[in-house]
Amino acid sequence: MAVPDGPRGEGDNAICLASLLLVAGCGGGSSNPGDGGTGASLTLTGTLVAGTQTPYPTSSLPPAPPPAPGDPLVGYQLYCVTFADPPTAATGTADAAGLVTIELAAIGVAFGCFVLDDQDAAVASLVFMSGLERGQTITLTGDTDLGTVTVDLGGGIALSAVPAGGDLTGGGDVACPLGEWTATGPPKDGCPGDLKSTFWVAQTTDGQYLMSFRVGPMRIGGGPDCTDRMETDVPVTVNDGVLTFTIPGDPTCPSKTIVATMTPNADCTELAAEMHYGNCASCDQGGCQCDGTLDCPMPSITAILK
């Protein structure tokens, strides 16, 4: 869903999941009825190369030159997670040629991927394309080579063609509330185009729920550039399908938070979301001023099935 106003990411750098119109791709059932949701292992390979770039922030140290388009992203990682029960995740690191290989228990099981840099920070969501279709969750039937995956470090997108035997999927075939959720809201912070957000709810083998997201374009922390914010592995509590989480509200104000509770309907086709800012000095203009003890309300929304 979208995030609120303010210095953060939709105006308030709070995370994708928190505000304006949320669209959900989530439903009941296992991710793979044939095997109870557990997929056999497949080998996923690809070559990570740089695409369109934006300048890196300046530093007091001489900066290393950013990768030029076509350069291999040596040391970058491909991180993929399934929406299975039990879920699995795998990470592989690109070699000197950009080639990365992972082993993932995901035959017949929906999964999604991110690209991480050599500091383990998420820099791009992997988007699969087939003609005019685009999706971030896919199901494969066996070992797959993604070929060249072009990673736009400035735009936060890594593009790959849907491979032979691949099937773009949503969250409708996984257990609620696991899966992929997306939202579109009005433009924020004067940035062009609608605010678009995508987040994934996954579960680790020890039962911990995690969320990863991407949201934008927006001005993060009140900065001058319109960009996307991405995070991976945000802890989420799920009780009877109800999601609760607390996320940073603004990188320029570490004390500010966004607290959210999202409640699905019986069919997991809608989510009723209640959110508020925490640790605010005041709630002027529907926002949250940094450093204080107040909770400031945010709009309540209902998410609908994508």
Kinemage of the C-alpha trace (Angstrom):
@kinemage 1
@onewidth
@group {chain A} dominant
@subgroup {mainchain}
@vectorlist {calphas} color= white
{ca met a 1} P 0.000 0.000 0.000
{ca ala a 2} L 1.171 3.474 -0.103
{ca val a 3} L 2.873 5.454 2.579
{ca pro a 4} L 1.847 8.705 4.226
{ca asp a 5} L 2.979 12.270 3.818
{ca gly a 6} L 5.921 13.886 5.464
{ca pro a 7} L 9.644 13.936 4.894
{ca arg a 8} L 9.603 10.206 4.305
{ca gly a 9} L 9.044 8.243 1.221
{ca glu a 10} L 5.631 9.137 -0.035
{ca gly a 11} L 6.179 12.211 1.642
{ca asp a 12} L 7.172 10.538 4.757
{ca asn a 13} L 9.679 7.843 4.043
{ca ala a 14} L 7.778 5.346 6.049
{ca ile a 15} L 7.716 2.198 3.974
{ca cys a 16} L 5.571 1.081 1.258
{ca leu a 17} L 3.073 -0.485 3.367
{ca ala a 18} L 1.349 2.027 5.001
{ca ser a 19} L -1.235 4.283 3.436
{ca leu a 20} L -3.444 5.146 0.657
{ca leu a 21} L -4.949 2.450 -1.574
{ca leu a 22} L -3.753 -1.075 -1.175
{ca val a 23} L -4.425 -3.825 -3.603
{ca ala a 24} L -3.836 -7.336 -2.460
{ca gly a 25} L -2.866 -10.487 -4.236
{ca cys a 26} L -3.555 -12.955 -1.453
{ca gly a 27} L -5.858 -15.878 -0.962
{ca gly a 28} L -6.344 -19.185 0.734
{ca gly a 29} L -4.859 -22.516 -0.116
{ca ser a 30} L -1.377 -23.928 -0.315
{ca ser a 31} L 1.134 -22.680 -2.821
{ca asn a 32} L 1.313 -26.057 -4.499
{ca pro a 33} L -1.585 -28.417 -3.776
{ca gly a 34} L 0.232 -31.324 -5.343
{ca asp a 35} L 2.995 -31.407 -2.759
{ca gly a 36} L 1.537 -29.548 0.181
{ca gly a 37} L 3.357 -26.363 -0.719
{ca thr a 38} L 6.909 -27.718 -0.631
{ca gly a 39} L 8.719 -27.537 -3.963
{ca ala a 40} L 11.552 -29.705 -5.204
{ca ser a 41} L 14.829 -27.865 -5.740
{ca leu a 42} L 15.623 -26.036 -8.937
{ca thr a 43} L 18.775 -24.238 -10.044
{ca leu a 44} L 18.345 -20.599 -11.020
{ca thr a 45} L 21.135 -18.818 -12.859
{ca gly a 46} L 21.540 -15.398 -14.402
{ca thr a 47} L 24.058 -12.672 -15.165
{ca leu a 48} L 23.699 -9.378 -13.305
{ca val a 49} L 24.796 -6.322 -15.268
{ca ala a 50} L 24.324 -2.621 -14.673
{ca gly a 51} L 21.759 -0.617 -16.576
{ca thr a 52} L 20.779 3.043 -16.406
{ca gln a 53} L 22.522 4.760 -13.481
{ca thr a 54} L 22.170 7.831 -11.313
{ca pro a 55} L 25.171 9.391 -9.547
{ca tyr a 56} L 26.127 8.028 -6.147
{ca pro a 57} L 26.103 10.445 -3.165
{ca thr a 58} L 29.280 12.410 -2.686
{ca ser a 59} L 31.713 11.397 0.052
{ca ser a 60} L 34.795 12.809 1.715
{ca leu a 61} L 36.686 9.866 0.232
{ca pro a 62} L 37.374 9.566 -3.485
{ca pro a 63} L 34.329 7.664 -4.771
{ca ala a 64} L 34.657 4.492 -6.745
{ca pro a 65} L 33.180 4.984 -10.214
{ca pro a 66} L 29.655 3.574 -10.508
{ca pro a 67} L 29.201 0.589 -12.811
{ca ala a 68} L 28.735 1.576 -16.415
{ca pro a 69} L 25.822 0.080 -18.374
{ca gly a 70} L 26.719 -3.495 -19.272
{ca asp a 71} L 29.322 -3.900 -16.520
{ca pro a 72} L 28.938 -7.051 -14.393
{ca leu a 73} L 27.750 -6.353 -10.846
{ca val a 74} L 30.500 -8.296 -9.103
{ca gly a 75} L 29.659 -9.194 -5.499
{ca tyr a 76} L 25.983 -8.306 -5.847
{ca gln a 77} L 23.474 -10.933 -4.746
{ca leu a 78} L 20.281 -12.479 -6.048
{ca tyr a 79} L 17.944 -13.160 -3.111
{ca cys a 80} L 14.774 -15.207 -3.723
{ca val a 81} L 12.039 -16.362 -1.335
{ca thr a 82} L 9.115 -18.738 -1.889
{ca phe a 83} L 5.520 -18.402 -0.728
{ca ala a 84} L 5.371 -22.055 0.310
{ca asp a 85} L 4.551 -23.869 3.530
{ca pro a 86} L 7.220 -24.253 4.742
{ca pro a 87} L 8.845 -21.344 2.881
{ca thr a 88} L 12.421 -21.347 1.660
{ca ala a 89} L 14.900 -18.672 0.626
{ca ala a 90} L 18.232 -18.708 -1.142
{ca thr a 91} L 20.965 -16.220 -2.005
{ca gly a 92} L 23.750 -16.358 -4.572
{ca thr a 93} L 26.628 -13.932 -5.164
{ca ala a 94} L 27.662 -12.727 -8.613
{ca asp a 95} L 31.177 -13.672 -9.743
{ca ala a 96} L 33.634 -11.629 -11.809
{ca ala a 97} L 31.417 -12.048 -14.880
{ca gly a 98} L 28.225 -11.177 -12.987
{ca leu a 99} L 27.060 -14.806 -13.088
{ca val a 100} L 25.020 -15.883 -10.071
{ca thr a 101} L 23.582 -19.298 -9.223
{ca ile a 102} L 21.163 -20.261 -6.457
{ca glu a 103} L 19.523 -23.524 -5.399
{ca leu a 104} L 15.902 -22.901 -4.388
{ca ala a 105} L 13.216 -25.409 -3.367
{ca ala a 106} L 10.671 -23.858 -5.710
{ca ile a 107} L 9.542 -26.237 -8.472
{ca gly a 108} L 5.861 -25.453 -8.908
{ca val a 109} L 5.946 -22.900 -6.075
{ca ala a 110} L 5.510 -19.140 -6.483
{ca phe a 111} L 8.514 -17.032 -5.521
{ca gly a 112} L 9.949 -13.544 -5.925
{ca cys a 113} L 13.473 -12.104 -5.954
{ca phe a 114} L 15.477 -9.014 -5.072
{ca val a 115} L 18.963 -7.856 -5.996
{ca leu a 116} L 21.154 -6.907 -3.032
{ca asp a 117} L 24.411 -4.977 -3.203
{ca asp a 118} L 27.683 -6.113 -1.652
{ca gln a 119} L 26.555 -4.564 1.666
{ca asp a 120} L 23.364 -6.680 1.742
{ca ala a 121} L 21.146 -3.677 0.996
{ca ala a 122} L 18.244 -4.160 -1.423
{ca val a 123} L 18.832 -2.203 -4.619
{ca ala a 124} L 16.260 -3.634 -7.039
{ca ser a 125} L 13.172 -5.810 -7.316
{ca leu a 126} L 13.317 -8.481 -10.016
{ca val a 127} L 10.511 -7.937 -12.511
{ca phe a 128} L 9.672 -10.607 -15.088
{ca met a 129} L 8.341 -9.459 -18.454
{ca ser a 130} L 6.404 -11.280 -21.174
{ca gly a 131} L 5.191 -8.978 -23.913
{ca leu a 132} L 3.056 -6.356 -22.156
{ca glu a 133} L 2.760 -8.494 -19.007
{ca arg a 134} L 4.932 -7.671 -16.016
{ca gly a 135} L 5.056 -9.455 -12.679
{ca gln a 136} L 7.274 -9.934 -9.660
{ca thr a 137} L 6.113 -13.424 -8.651
{ca ile a 138} L 6.767 -16.431 -10.866
{ca thr a 139} L 6.404 -20.214 -10.872
{ca leu a 140} L 8.956 -22.425 -12.664
{ca thr a 141} L 8.907 -26.107 -13.551
{ca gly a 142} L 12.651 -26.802 -13.383
{ca asp a 143} L 16.191 -25.433 -13.660
{ca thr a 144} L 16.147 -22.062 -15.369
{ca asp a 145} L 18.647 -19.602 -16.808
{ca leu a 146} L 17.353 -16.045 -16.625
{ca gly a 147} L 20.026 -14.877 -19.027
{ca thr a 148} L 21.156 -11.280 -18.653
{ca val a 149} L 19.347 -9.476 -15.838
{ca thr a 150} L 19.683 -5.716 -16.297
{ca val a 151} L 19.735 -3.974 -12.921
{ca asp a 152} L 18.830 -0.283 -12.811
{ca leu a 153} L 20.467 0.844 -9.556
{ca gly a 154} L 18.842 4.260 -9.799
{ca gly a 155} L 15.318 3.069 -10.598
{ca gly a 156} L 15.221 0.030 -8.296
{ca ile a 157} L 14.181 -2.427 -11.014
{ca ala a 158} L 15.920 -5.517 -12.397
{ca leu a 159} L 14.379 -6.847 -15.601
{ca ser a 160} L 14.269 -10.418 -16.877
{ca ala a 161} L 12.213 -12.031 -19.614
{ca val a 162} L 9.815 -14.723 -18.414
{ca pro a 163} L 11.781 -17.902 -19.198
{ca ala a 164} L 10.357 -20.879 -21.066
{ca gly a 165} L 8.130 -22.844 -18.718
{ca gly a 166} L 7.705 -19.857 -16.411
{ca asp a 167} L 4.296 -18.631 -15.308
{ca leu a 168} L 3.658 -15.192 -13.820
{ca thr a 169} L 1.580 -15.592 -10.677
{ca gly a 170} L -0.012 -13.488 -8.004
{ca gly a 171} L -0.636 -14.237 -4.381
{ca gly a 172} L -3.975 -15.978 -4.897
{ca asp a 173} L -2.600 -19.518 -4.613
{ca val a 174} L -0.823 -19.151 -1.263
{ca ala a 175} L -2.064 -19.222 2.316
{ca cys a 176} L -3.404 -15.948 3.712
{ca pro a 177} L -1.725 -13.538 4.355
{ca leu a 178} L 1.329 -14.765 2.408
{ca gly a 179} L 1.881 -13.465 -1.094
{ca glu a 180} L 2.306 -10.353 -3.168
{ca trp a 181} L 0.332 -7.194 -2.462
{ca thr a 182} L 0.321 -4.024 -4.540
{ca ala a 183} L -1.201 -0.569 -4.376
{ca thr a 184} L -1.524 2.555 -6.486
{ca gly a 185} L -2.095 5.986 -5.006
{ca pro a 186} L -1.981 9.594 -6.163
{ca pro a 187} L 1.397 11.211 -6.867
{ca lys a 188} L 3.392 12.254 -3.805
{ca asp a 189} L 5.954 14.949 -3.096
{ca gly a 190} L 5.431 16.468 -6.549
{ca cys a 191} L 6.944 13.395 -8.225
{ca pro a 192} L 5.628 12.405 -11.667
{ca gly a 193} L 3.211 9.513 -12.022
{ca asp a 194} L 1.163 7.587 -9.508
{ca leu a 195} L 2.719 6.278 -6.316
{ca lys a 196} L 3.079 2.523 -6.751
{ca ser a 197} L 3.936 0.039 -4.055
{ca thr a 198} L 4.498 -3.681 -3.933
{ca phe a 199} L 5.186 -5.772 -0.882
{ca trp a 200} L 5.605 -9.452 -0.228
{ca val a 201} L 4.713 -11.320 2.958
{ca ala a 202} L 6.747 -14.502 3.367
{ca gln a 203} L 7.478 -16.900 6.212
{ca thr a 204} L 10.763 -18.446 7.269
{ca thr a 205} L 11.173 -22.108 8.106
{ca asp a 206} L 11.104 -21.271 11.834
{ca gly a 207} L 7.717 -19.561 11.496
{ca gln a 208} L 8.839 -15.906 11.467
{ca tyr a 209} L 6.838 -13.722 9.065
{ca leu a 210} L 8.838 -11.256 7.008
{ca met a 211} L 7.868 -8.478 4.648
{ca ser a 212} L 9.806 -6.981 1.750
{ca phe a 213} L 8.640 -3.935 -0.154
{ca arg a 214} L 9.264 -1.380 -2.841
{ca val a 215} L 7.432 1.979 -3.085
{ca gly a 216} L 7.801 5.113 -5.184
{ca pro a 217} L 8.421 7.480 -6.750
{ca met a 218} L 8.843 9.794 -3.776
{ca arg a 219} L 11.371 12.067 -2.098
{ca ile a 220} L 13.013 10.070 0.650
{ca gly a 221} L 13.740 12.066 3.800
{ca gly a 222} L 12.781 15.279 2.056
{ca gly a 223} L 15.581 14.838 -0.481
{ca pro a 224} L 15.516 16.487 -3.907
{ca asp a 225} L 15.258 13.342 -6.069
{ca cys a 226} L 12.189 11.258 -6.850
{ca thr a 227} L 13.123 7.638 -6.266
{ca asp a 228} L 11.868 4.341 -4.810
{ca arg a 229} L 12.394 3.018 -1.323
{ca met a 230} L 13.095 -0.680 -0.823
{ca glu a 231} L 13.493 -2.878 2.227
{ca thr a 232} L 13.755 -6.622 2.761
{ca asp a 233} L 13.050 -8.862 5.744
{ca val a 234} L 10.955 -6.461 7.845
{ca pro a 235} L 9.614 -8.487 10.845
{ca val a 236} L 5.814 -8.896 10.865
{ca thr a 237} L 3.560 -10.415 13.546
{ca val a 238} L 0.603 -12.442 12.249
{ca asn a 239} L -2.185 -13.610 14.579
{ca asp a 240} L -5.285 -15.192 13.011
{ca gly a 241} L -4.275 -13.616 9.718
{ca val a 242} L -3.986 -10.106 11.186
{ca leu a 243} L -0.667 -8.430 10.336
{ca thr a 244} L 1.004 -5.948 12.659
{ca phe a 245} L 4.334 -4.250 12.179
{ca thr a 246} L 6.280 -1.141 13.084
{ca ile a 247} L 8.532 0.547 10.559
{ca pro a 248} L 10.754 3.644 10.505
{ca gly a 249} L 8.749 6.690 9.527
{ca asp a 250} L 11.571 8.884 8.271
{ca pro a 251} L 15.331 8.317 7.954
{ca thr a 252} L 15.910 11.949 8.963
{ca cys a 253} L 14.022 11.341 12.236
{ca pro a 254} L 14.960 7.897 13.629
{ca ser a 255} L 12.472 8.128 16.506
{ca lys a 256} L 9.450 8.500 14.209
{ca thr a 257} L 7.600 5.270 13.401
{ca ile a 258} L 4.581 4.009 11.519
{ca val a 259} L 2.540 1.372 13.331
{ca ala a 260} L 0.104 -0.647 11.213
{ca thr a 261} L -2.525 -3.345 11.739
{ca met a 262} L -4.025 -5.000 8.665
{ca thr a 263} L -7.018 -7.307 9.023
{ca pro a 264} L -8.133 -9.570 6.137
{ca asn a 265} L -11.738 -10.515 5.415
{ca ala a 266} L -12.851 -14.137 5.494
{ca asp a 267} L -11.761 -14.781 1.893
{ca cys a 268} L -8.525 -12.792 2.184
{ca thr a 269} L -9.683 -10.639 -0.698
{ca glu a 270} L -9.701 -7.412 1.317
{ca leu a 271} L -7.546 -5.925 4.052
{ca ala a 272} L -8.782 -3.286 6.480
{ca ala a 273} L -5.724 -1.240 7.470
{ca glu a 274} L -5.441 0.943 10.578
{ca met a 275} L -2.250 3.003 10.908
{ca his a 276} L -0.746 5.782 12.958
{ca tyr a 277} L 2.517 7.656 13.365
{ca gly a 278} L 4.344 7.148 16.634
{ca asn a 279} L 6.727 9.346 18.644
{ca cys a 280} L 5.500 12.647 17.223
{ca ala a 281} L 5.971 16.127 18.677
{ca ser a 282} L 2.777 17.340 16.969
{ca cys a 283} L 0.298 16.185 14.345
{ca asp a 284} L 0.203 19.301 12.194
{ca gln a 285} L -1.494 19.041 8.787
{ca gly a 286} L -2.195 15.352 9.228
{ca gly a 287} L 1.508 14.534 9.479
{ca cys a 288} L 3.965 13.934 12.292
{ca gln a 289} L 6.592 16.355 13.516
{ca cys a 290} L 9.804 14.735 14.701
{ca asp a 291} L 10.572 13.714 18.315
{ca gly a 292} L 7.801 13.485 20.880
{ca thr a 293} L 5.367 11.165 22.602
{ca leu a 294} L 2.198 11.667 20.551
{ca asp a 295} L 0.474 9.193 18.231
{ca cys a 296} L -0.817 10.874 15.077
{ca pro a 297} L -3.641 9.222 13.107
{ca met a 298} L -3.321 8.200 9.504
{ca pro a 299} L -6.207 7.463 7.092
{ca ser a 300} L -7.915 4.089 7.488
{ca ile a 301} L -8.109 2.142 4.237
{ca thr a 302} L -9.549 -1.056 2.831
{ca ala a 303} L -7.390 -3.123 0.513
{ca ile a 304} L -9.053 -5.005 -2.322
{ca leu a 305} L -7.990 -8.051 -4.282
{ca lys a 306} L -5.760 -7.211 -7.201
